[in-house]
Amino acid sequence: MDKNNKYHFECTTCGAKYEQDEVTYLCPICEKENKNDQPPKGILKTLYDYKKIKNSAKWHKLFDKIKAKEYRELLPINSERSLSWLKVGKTPLYEINSKSFKNLKGEFTILLKDDSQNPTFSFKDRASDLVCAFAKEQKIDTIVAASTGNAGSSLAGICASQKQKAIIFAPASAPKAKLTQILMYGAQLIPVDGTYDDAFDLSIEATNKFGWYNRNTAYNPFTIEGKKVVSFEIFQQMKQKIPDRIFVPVGDGCIISGVFKGFEDLLKIGLIRKIPTIIAVQSEKSDNIVRNLENEKFITKPSTTIADSIAVDIPRNYWMTRKFMEQYSGESIIVSDKEIISASKMLSNNTGIFSEPAAATAFAGMIKYSEKGLIDENSKNVILLTGSGLKDLNSVQGIIKIPESIKKLEDIKL
C-alpha cells in the first residue's frame, strides 16, 4: 500500500485492499454479486498504519483526558477543524448501581452512555459529523441519505451547521417528530411510499444519477469510523479501562460494528489487551441479524417492531457485524416489543433519562441478561442509549394516561 496515504480500505468479503482514492463506497468486485433480497457484500473497512501510530510519541495523549475534539490519527480527515462546530460526542457516561432498579438480580454497575445529548438528539450525529467533515475537505456540498428518521435528521442538522445541502429519503410512515426535524434544519425531504429498504435503494439510484455524496450506513465506510469514536470515549471515561459488557441496540448493524471497530483500533495500537463482550440486542419483530448469525444463507422477514430506528428487513451491515461477532466472541439476545416499552418506562422512572424504543432496546437486553443470571457480580455494564424519547412520543402512549384537567384544587386525585 502507498505509505504516503493515511488510510486504506479492505473489503470485508474478499479481502481486497484499495488505496484511499481508489474507491468511495463498496468493493467494485463484490458489488457486482449483490442481490436486492440479500445484505450487500463488499462493505469496506477503513484501516490505518497502526504500527506507525503505536510507535508515535504523541498519539497516547489523545486518550489521557476527555479534551480532544478529535482523534486525528485514527480518522480519515486531515483536520479537526473540518468537523462541525456543534458539540458532537463527549456524551455523559452515568454510573449507577443495579440496586437502583428493584427487579434486577445481583449487584453490578450500570453505565448509561446517553447519546441523546448529541445536537440532533441521537447517536447518528457521530457518523454525520465525520461524513460531513470529509465532504467539506473534498469540497462536496450536497449529501444524500436514506433514513427511518434519526440518520436523516442528523445529517440535516449537521449539514445545516456546515452550510451543506442535505437530501433525505425517508419512509412517509416515519415518526412525525423526526420528519419535522429534517424539515426544520432546511434539508430537502423526499418521503418514500415504502420501507427503509425502499428508501435506501432509491437514495443509491439518486447517488448514481445525480452524483451526490451518499452518507448511507454500511454503504459509506466512514459512517463506521464516526460511530467508533463512542468506544474511544468509553475507554477515556472509564480511565483507560474497558467495561465487562456493552449492550447495543441493533438494526442495520452499523452502530455495533462501530463499537467493535473502535475497540479493535485500541487493540491494534496496544492500548487494550482484549475487547469487551459486546451484545447485540434486537426486537423479536426485527431480528434479521441475530436470527441469521448461525445460518449459512441469510433469510429475511418483514420488520414490524415499534422501535422504528432498528426496523430493518435487509440489514446492510450484516456481514461486517457477523464477522466482528465471530472474531471477538460477541453475544446476542432477542427482546419483545412489550419488554422494550417496559424498559423505556423503567429507565425513565428510575433515572430521568427518556429514551426512544430503539435505545431502550439495549436496556431491555440488559434486563433480560439479569433475569437469566448472566451478569456477574460487581461487573461493569455499559448500555448504549442511542436516541431521545421525544423523537417518538406515539410509541409510549399505551403505557401512560394524561390526567383530566381540573378547575379547582378539590378536583385533584392523589
Order of alpha helices (4+ residues) and beta strands (2+ residues): beta-beta-alpha-beta-alpha-beta-beta-alpha-beta-alpha-beta-alpha-beta-alpha-beta-alpha-alpha-beta-alpha-beta-alpha-beta-alpha-alpha-beta
